[in-house]
């Protein structure tokens, strides 16, 4: 009891007096804080609309009804190297949180040491201590506690928690990016296969046309120029075919890399018809876009984390009070180590006043404030880019729908000309070259239709990705209480 009274009167009271007198370092004001964009104003132009008003669903690729695509997507989302990197970053953020949380509470340690020492015969201790060897043994249990009066450590833990949420959102973004890349690569592969078939048919017809021109020229019914034109067109088709074969090979390897698969992974991949689905675009974006875009969620969480880091930096301007205590045993005779006379209890608070450290503290606070402004600027730019991407893909899809409708009309007209040429050939009113020319024209329109259809599928997948790919963040109220450090430490 006497020790406690002594502690209060001689230590706590002077420390409190110093705290009242010393105060804290002056916190610089925060000027010209960069405002965050209002998500409610993130809207599309009124004329950007598609036939259906909807957001993409989770596992949106299953709507295409392609078992091959489903299997590739499952493999990619399980084994994709990009997802492994994203998961590792989440693990790194969790480890950082545990490190911050570990500094909370009371730090208790056990120490023990044995020292063999000769005391000087001409020093402070006279004989018989001076000039003799002694073995000093010490056993201590030490406890220290950092009183987080100004919530500095709590702010650091909340910032670490925000970083975890940002990394989780980035992991979801990596999944959506990978899913979109796999779907687009798969559709390009299928479109290239379909175009190869069409180009081979064109080569066959062109070979027939060249043979017809050669035969007619031999009978004086065609000029050498007609033959040369037919030869040049055949060589152009051969060039296009070789280029498309190379593109197909590159696309197959790109898809293999996305899957993180070996050289035999795509051996059983077969040609499938290009699917057709109605396109959907929500008529209103606003706050819903924030909830459905993982990259925006990651940026928002980083802004939140930066605000907590600012609070931690401001708390450093205030005094710190720490308490250290230990109880131990110390003796120069091992036989007396565990006797009451060998006890060495100690308790001592420490007070740190940042009176002469304001320059470093101000510089650190200025740094975290600047980092906050950078993150807010990134967040604002991401919102602008997100709305732009949605608008551009919506406009692209709407334009492709118009082009495909017009192309269908052109293809119908070309097919009508082909039927007419065949009918006239049957009646002896047209030669074989006319029919072959009409067949080539029809095949060219088929090839162009395939290219447009491929562009439509790629743009459709890009629109799904820009709309979040079915991601949905949990709603967080603006006044929701921050989690305490104990809860945070227990979260996985």
NORUR-V265230 format. One line per field, one symbol per residue. ss: DSSP state (a for helix, b for strand, c for the rest). phi: phi as a letter, one per 20 degrees, with the letter a starting at -180 (. if undefined). Layout:
ss = ???
phi = ???
This chain:
ss = caaaaaaaaaaaaaaaaaaaaaccccccccccccccccaaaccccccccccbcccccccaaaaaccaaaaaaaaaaaaacaaaaaaaaaaaaaaaaaaaaaacccbbbbbbbbbbbbbccccccccccccccbbbbbbbbbbbbbbbccccaaaaaaaaaaaaaaaaaaaaaaaaaaaaaaaaaaaaaaaaaaaaaaaaaaaaaaaaaaaaaaaaaaacccccaaaaaaaaaaaaaaaaaaaaaaaaaaaaaaaaaaaaccccccccccccccccccccbccccccaaaaaacaaaaaaaaaaaaaaaaaaaaaaccccbbbbbbbbbbbbccaaacccaaabccbbbbbbbcccccaaaaaaaaaaaaaaaaaaaaaaaaaaaaaaaaaaaaaaaaaaaaaaaaaaaaaaaaaaaaaaaaaaaaacccccaaaaaaaaaaaaaaaaaaaaaaaaaaaaaaaaaaaccccccccccccccccccaaaaaacc
phi = .ffffffffecfffffffffffmcffeffdelfffefeffeeceffeebdfddadfeflfffffmdfffgfffffffedggfffffffffffffffffffffeemeedcdcbbccdbdeffdefeffeffndecdddcccddccbdfefdmfffffffffffffffffffffffffffffffffffffffffffffffffffffffffffffffffffemdbeffffffffffffffffffffffffffffffffffffmdefdfdfefdfcfffccfecbffcdlfffffddffffffffffffffffffffffffefdcdccbbcbcbbdcgfdgdeffefcfbbbecccdefdcfffffffffffffffffffffffffffffffffffffffffffffffffffffffffffffffffffffemebefffffffffffffffffffffffgffffffffgffeomnfbfffcffdffffffffffefe
